[in-house]
Every structure is written in C-alpha cells, then in structure tokens.
Amino acid sequence: MKKVELLIPAGDLERLKYAVMYGADAVYFGGMSFSLRAKASNFTLSDIKEGVKFAHEHNVKVYVTLNIVPHNEDFEGLKEYLIALNEIGIDGLIISSFAYLYFVSKYTKNIEKHISTQCSVINSEAIKFYEDLGVDRIVLGRELSLEELKVIKEKTKLKLEVFIHGGMCAGLSGRCILSNYMACRDANRGGCAHSCRWNYALKLDSGKEENFTMGSKDLCALRLIPEMIDIGIDSLKIEGRMKSVYYIASITRIYRALIDEYLKTGKINDFKIYEEELRYVESRETATGFLKGDVKQDEQYFDPKLENAPKNFLGKVLDFNPKTKEVTLEQRNHFKIGDEVEFIMPHKDAVSFIIDEMKNEEGERIEVAPHPLEVITFTVPFMLEEGTLMRKK
C-alpha cells in the first residue's frame, strides 16, 4: 500500500520540533512576510535554517507558505527571500498568486511548487493548467467530496494534498473580506480576525434578539482516512498554525497511529480509540465538511455553546533525569497533590501516575501548582522520552 504524507502545521520553531518528534512526515509554516496567519509567531530566516536542519535530520520535509494575495508593496524583498530559502534548502513553497509562482520559478531551483487551497482548485482542467506551468502539487479546495477526489486523482499524475482536520473558513477556500470590513484587517494578507466566529445580534420579526455566528464546525475526517489512502491522495494536511504545542503533539500522535495502523493491516480495528483521544484536545464541534457530499442546512453550523475547551494540558517536560527519574515540568494548567495525570510521548503509549509530592523552583514542597509557566519538580516510577507532555487523566 502506498505511503501517504502526514503534513503538520508549525506556528514556531518549538511547535515544528514537537510535530517532528510526534510523527509528522512534513511540516509547513510561514515566514515573517508573504504568509497568511500573521498572528502566529512565524519564522525568521534563522529559525527556518534551524527548523530545516532539525526536520531533515529526522527525514521530515519542510514547506514554506507564500499564500497571501499580494499588493504591489508585497513584492519588496521577495526575490532576496526566495534566494535565501533556496540556499537553506527547504523542500517546497505553498503559493497562491501567479506572480509569486513566476518569482519562485525564476529565483529558486529544486524547490517544489505547491498551489495553495486559496486558489480554489476543485476540477481536473484547472489541475492540467497548473501542471503546464510546472507545478508539482495541488492543495485542493475544501469544497470537494470523496467521490470528486477519486475522479480527480484518476485524471492527474500531480501530487494531491487534502485537508483532513482543523478550522474551516466561511469564505470559499479561505478567500474572505469580512475582517477587512469588520476589523480593518486584510484576511488575504495574513490579518484574519475570525469575524465569522463572532457572536452577532440577530433581530427576529418578533422583536426578539438572538446570538448568531457564521462560523463553521471544525473539519474532522478521521473515519475517512482509509478511503483517502485508497483513492491515492498523496498528502493529508492538518490545519492549525495558531494552535498550541499540546494540540500539535496530540493531533500528530493520533493521526500518525491511525495512518500507520491502516498501512500495516489494511483496516482500522476500532475508530473509537482515536476518537476518544481527540476528546483530550481543545476544538470546536467537528464534522466532515463536504467530503461526504453537500451538507444539510444545520449540519455544518457551529454552536459556540458546544465548544470543547478542556484544560487538559498540564505541562511540558523540560528535563528528565533517567537515574533519579526526577521530572522538571513547565506548568500550563492547575493541578495538585493527589491528581491522576497522564504522560504522552512520541514513541511510547501514554502512562498514568498519581502526583504524591512536588516542589517549586526554590525546592519548597507545595500542594498545588496554580501558576502558568511555573517550574515544578517531582519523581515518577518510569522512564520518559524527550518531548513528553503531561495532561489530565
């Protein structure tokens, strides 16, 4: 069975490293310019160099986004940026503008050209057009069904990439000007204010006001992964460059295990195991988007009252002494003596433990860890890996 790429977002260098450690085949991120998600930490050229070195040491590919809709001033420094990326040795560029595609073709070598989902490629004729321009991969629009994906794959040799998990835009493939109007921020140049997810007052004919949002449920195609692999989709993509280290590690871990099970056995024994793991991760309600065909009126509507935002992430293991089994943890959410916690690791099953004693940075015994980013130490009766995270059991 053909291997499929698991493509994970990285909002900064730390999240890139967790994505790699937890099983990504490739990562994608934006630089300080020319990219959407301007509110993510993003990468300096120095960060990109370090990230590429780390990823390539683990046989993981690196793709950089050039996915804004550029105005005249958005070409300043582009040539120099592309030459620098070419020298660093990134693997691909995600492009949403013909002009940027021209610059990439002119100033880079041996870097794959990926057409962004912002270009709304949802048919075979458009793919043929981009193929003639020397494009290597198409990130398909999210408006396609599995049946359409199958037909498209049969008609092209280009690599195809499909979103399988994460936020969904109200606009067609993300092209939207709500933020321009509501917040004076250009969503197509990295300034999305998520205006579709705000609560609006909707006045009914009766005079009563109700809260209304245009936001969509998040995408979750977990149960459809086997079909996508069978169709021959080349890359399965997670959305979420703004998400936390815990989210990135958890989502990567879940989909890595599911993909590996299917590639190894040709089936998924129990989807519920993976769905139960997803409950530990913060998200809005989920649905399959258009993958099963056109959706019914209320099927995709997001109700903010049903948002899942558990404070499960308790901390990040900064250091582990294998001789004394002492854990040094950077705290994220409240926990105390007597709490049962669980450690997730890149290459081992999760292990649980009841906190029986702990100390603060001054070496004082404490009963509660109430302050975010507080450094706590305690011992455990088992070994931990690099990249271990602690969550509520």
C-alpha positions in Angstrom: 0.0 0.0 0.0 1.3 3.4 -1.0 2.7 5.5 1.9 0.8 8.8 2.5 2.3 12.0 3.8 1.1 13.4 7.2 1.6 17.2 6.9 1.5 19.2 10.2 1.4 22.9 10.9 4.1 24.7 12.8 3.5 28.2 14.3 7.0 28.5 15.5 10.3 26.5 15.9 9.2 24.8 19.1 6.0 23.5 17.5 7.9 22.4 14.5 10.1 20.2 16.7 7.1 18.7 18.5 5.4 17.9 15.2 8.6 16.2 14.0 9.0 14.2 17.3 5.4 13.1 17.3 5.5 11.7 13.8 5.0 14.3 11.0 6.2 13.3 7.6 6.3 17.0 6.6 5.7 20.4 8.3 4.6 23.7 6.9 4.9 27.3 8.3 5.1 30.9 7.3 8.0 33.4 7.4 7.7 36.9 8.8 6.3 38.1 5.5 4.4 36.9 2.4 2.3 34.5 4.5 -1.2 34.2 6.0 -1.6 33.7 9.8 0.3 36.9 10.6 -0.7 36.4 14.3 1.3 33.2 14.5 4.8 33.6 15.9 6.2 32.6 12.5 9.8 32.1 11.4 12.8 34.3 10.9 15.3 33.1 8.3 17.5 31.9 11.2 14.5 29.9 12.6 13.9 28.4 9.1 17.5 27.3 8.9 17.4 25.7 12.3 14.0 24.1 11.6 15.1 22.7 8.2 18.2 21.2 9.8 16.2 19.6 12.6 13.5 18.3 10.2 15.9 16.9 7.7 17.9 15.1 10.4 14.6 13.2 11.1 13.8 12.7 7.4 10.9 15.2 7.5 10.2 17.7 4.7 9.7 21.4 5.1 7.2 23.6 3.2 7.0 27.4 3.5 3.9 29.4 2.7 3.7 32.2 0.2 0.0 32.3 0.3 -1.1 35.9 0.7 -3.0 37.8 -2.1 -0.2 40.3 -2.8 -0.5 44.0 -3.4 2.3 46.0 -5.1 4.2 46.5 -1.8 4.1 42.8 -1.1 6.9 42.1 -3.6 9.5 44.2 -1.8 12.2 41.8 -0.6 10.6 38.7 -2.2 13.5 38.0 -4.6 16.0 38.1 -1.8 13.8 35.9 0.5 13.4 33.3 -2.2 17.1 33.1 -2.9 17.7 32.7 0.9 15.1 29.9 1.1 16.8 28.2 -1.8 20.2 28.3 -0.1 18.7 27.0 3.1 17.2 24.0 1.3 13.5 24.0 2.0 11.5 21.3 0.1 8.5 23.2 -1.1 6.7 26.5 -1.3 2.9 26.9 -1.0 1.8 29.6 -3.4 -1.5 31.4 -4.0 -0.5 34.0 -6.6 0.5 33.7 -10.3 3.0 36.5 -9.7 4.6 34.7 -6.8 4.7 31.5 -8.9 6.6 33.4 -11.5 9.1 34.7 -9.0 9.5 31.2 -7.5 10.2 29.7 -10.9 12.7 32.4 -11.7 14.7 32.6 -8.4 14.6 29.0 -7.0 15.8 25.6 -8.0 14.9 22.1 -6.8 12.1 23.5 -4.6 8.7 22.0 -5.2 5.9 24.4 -6.2 2.6 23.7 -4.4 -0.6 25.6 -5.3 -2.4 26.7 -2.2 -6.0 25.9 -1.3 -6.6 29.7 -1.6 -6.6 29.1 -5.4 -9.8 27.0 -5.1 -8.6 24.2 -7.4 -11.6 21.8 -7.5 -11.5 20.4 -11.0 -9.2 18.4 -13.3 -9.0 21.1 -16.0 -7.5 23.6 -13.5 -5.0 21.0 -12.5 -3.9 20.5 -16.1 -3.5 24.2 -16.4 -1.2 24.3 -13.3 0.7 21.2 -14.5 1.6 23.1 -17.7 3.0 25.8 -15.5 5.5 23.4 -13.9 3.6 23.0 -10.6 4.4 19.9 -8.5 1.4 19.6 -6.1 -2.1 20.9 -5.7 -3.6 21.7 -2.3 -7.2 21.0 -3.3 -10.1 23.2 -2.3 -12.1 22.0 0.7 -15.3 22.1 -1.2 -14.7 18.6 -2.7 -16.4 15.3 -1.9 -14.6 12.0 -1.7 -16.2 11.0 -5.0 -14.8 14.1 -6.7 -11.4 13.4 -5.2 -11.4 9.9 -6.7 -12.3 11.2 -10.2 -9.6 14.0 -10.0 -6.9 11.6 -8.8 -7.6 9.2 -11.7 -7.1 12.1 -14.2 -3.7 13.5 -13.0 -0.2 12.5 -12.1 0.4 15.6 -10.0 0.6 15.1 -6.2 -2.7 16.0 -4.4 -3.0 17.3 -0.9 -6.2 17.4 1.1 -7.1 19.0 4.5 -8.3 16.4 7.0 -8.6 18.2 10.3 -8.9 21.7 11.7 -10.7 25.0 11.2 -13.0 25.7 8.2 -13.4 29.1 6.6 -16.8 30.6 5.9 -15.3 32.0 2.6 -14.6 29.9 -0.5 -11.3 28.2 0.3 -10.5 30.9 2.7 -10.9 33.9 0.5 -12.9 36.3 2.6 -13.1 40.1 3.2 -15.2 40.0 6.4 -12.2 41.0 8.5 -11.4 43.9 6.1 -14.9 45.3 6.8 -15.3 44.4 10.5 -11.8 44.9 11.8 -9.9 46.8 9.1 -7.6 43.8 8.8 -6.9 42.1 5.5 -7.5 38.4 5.9 -6.0 37.7 2.5 -2.7 39.2 3.6 -2.5 37.5 7.0 -4.8 39.6 9.1 -7.9 37.4 9.6 -9.8 38.4 12.7 -12.1 35.3 12.6 -15.1 37.7 12.2 -17.2 34.8 11.0 -16.9 33.3 14.5 -18.1 36.4 16.4 -21.5 36.5 18.0 -23.8 38.8 16.1 -27.2 40.0 17.4 -29.9 38.8 15.0 -33.2 40.6 15.4 -36.2 38.4 14.6 -39.6 39.6 13.2 -41.0 39.1 16.7 -38.6 41.8 18.0 -36.6 39.2 20.0 -32.8 39.2 19.6 -30.7 36.0 19.3 -27.0 35.4 19.0 -25.9 34.3 15.6 -22.5 33.2 14.2 -21.4 32.4 10.6 -18.6 30.1 11.8 -18.4 26.5 10.8 -17.7 23.4 12.8 -14.1 22.2 12.5 -13.2 19.6 10.0 -12.5 16.0 11.2 -12.1 13.4 8.6 -10.7 10.7 10.9 -13.1 8.0 9.8 -12.5 8.8 6.1 -8.7 8.4 6.2 -8.7 4.8 4.8 -10.8 5.9 1.8 -8.4 8.8 1.1 -5.4 6.5 1.2 -7.2 4.0 -1.1 -8.0 6.9 -3.5 -4.3 7.7 -3.6 -4.2 11.1 -2.0 -0.5 12.0 -1.5 -0.7 14.3 1.5 -3.1 14.5 4.4 -3.0 18.0 5.9 -3.8 19.3 9.4 -4.8 23.0 9.8 -3.6 24.9 12.9 -0.5 27.1 12.8 -2.0 29.1 15.7 -2.6 26.0 17.8 -0.6 25.1 21.0 2.3 22.7 21.4 -0.1 20.3 23.1 -2.6 20.4 20.2 0.1 19.8 17.6 1.7 16.9 19.5 -1.7 15.3 20.3 -3.2 15.6 16.8 0.0 14.4 15.2 0.2 11.4 17.5 -3.4 10.4 16.8 -3.3 10.6 13.0 0.2 9.1 12.9 -1.1 6.0 14.8 -4.2 5.7 12.7 -2.4 6.0 9.4 0.2 3.5 10.4 -2.4 1.0 11.6 -4.1 1.2 8.2 -0.9 1.0 6.2 0.2 -2.0 8.2 -3.0 -4.0 8.5 -5.3 -2.7 5.7 -8.0 -1.8 8.2 -8.8 0.2 11.4 -9.8 -2.1 14.2 -11.6 0.5 16.3 -12.0 4.1 15.3 -13.4 4.9 18.8 -9.9 4.6 20.3 -8.7 7.5 18.2 -12.0 9.5 18.7 -11.6 9.1 22.4 -8.1 10.6 22.2 -9.5 13.6 20.3 -11.6 14.4 23.3 -8.5 15.4 25.1 -7.8 18.1 22.5 -9.4 21.6 22.5 -11.6 22.2 19.5 -15.0 23.3 18.3 -17.6 20.7 17.3 -16.5 18.7 14.3 -18.0 17.5 11.1 -16.8 16.0 7.8 -17.3 19.2 5.7 -18.1 18.5 2.1 -16.2 15.2 2.0 -19.5 13.2 2.1 -21.1 15.5 -0.4 -23.3 18.6 0.0 -24.2 19.2 3.7 -27.6 19.8 5.1 -28.7 23.2 6.4 -27.8 22.7 10.0 -25.1 20.0 9.6 -22.1 22.4 9.5 -23.4 25.2 11.7 -21.2 25.9 14.7 -22.9 26.5 18.1 -20.3 28.3 20.4 -22.1 26.8 23.4 -20.9 23.4 22.4 -17.2 24.3 22.0 -14.9 21.8 23.6 -12.2 23.7 25.5 -11.0 21.4 28.3 -7.9 22.4 30.3 -6.3 19.0 29.9 -2.8 20.2 29.1 -1.0 20.4 32.4 2.6 20.9 31.4 5.7 20.4 29.3 8.5 18.2 30.5 11.7 20.4 30.3 14.1 17.8 31.7 14.1 14.2 32.9 16.9 12.6 34.9 17.0 8.9 34.0 19.0 8.0 37.1 16.7 9.7 39.7 13.6 9.7 37.5 13.1 13.4 38.5 10.8 15.4 36.2 11.2 19.1 35.6 7.9 20.4 34.3 6.8 23.8 33.0 3.2 24.1 34.2 0.3 25.1 31.9 -2.9 24.4 33.9 -3.8 23.9 37.5 -3.0 20.6 39.2 -2.4 19.4 42.8 -1.2 16.6 45.0 -3.5 13.6 44.6 -4.4 14.3 40.9 -4.1 11.5 38.5 -2.1 12.6 35.4 -1.0 11.1 32.2 2.2 11.5 30.2 2.0 11.3 26.4 5.3 10.6 24.5 6.4 10.5 20.8 7.2 6.7 20.7 5.5 5.1 23.7 2.0 4.5 24.9 0.6 7.0 27.4 1.4 6.2 31.1 -0.6 7.5 34.1 0.6 8.5 37.6 -0.8 10.0 40.8 1.1 13.1 42.0 2.1 12.4 45.6 4.7 15.2 46.1 6.2 18.1 44.2 8.5 21.1 44.7 8.7 24.6 43.3 11.9 26.2 41.8 13.1 27.1 45.3 12.9 23.4 46.3 10.0 24.0 48.6 7.3 21.4 48.9 4.0 22.6 47.5 0.4 21.1 47.5 -0.8 23.0 44.4 0.7 24.2 41.1 -1.6 27.2 40.4 0.6 29.5 38.2 1.0 29.0 34.5 4.7 28.6 33.4 5.7 27.8 37.0 8.5 25.2 37.0 7.7 22.1 39.2 9.8 19.1 40.0 8.7 15.6 41.1 9.7 12.0 40.6 7.9 9.2 38.6 8.5 5.4 38.7 9.0 5.1 34.9 11.2 6.4 32.1 10.1 9.4 30.0 11.1 10.4 26.4 12.3 13.8 25.1 9.2 15.8 24.1 6.9 14.3 26.8 3.8 16.3 27.7 1.6 15.9 30.8 -2.2 16.0 30.7 -5.2 15.3 33.0 -6.1 11.6 33.1 
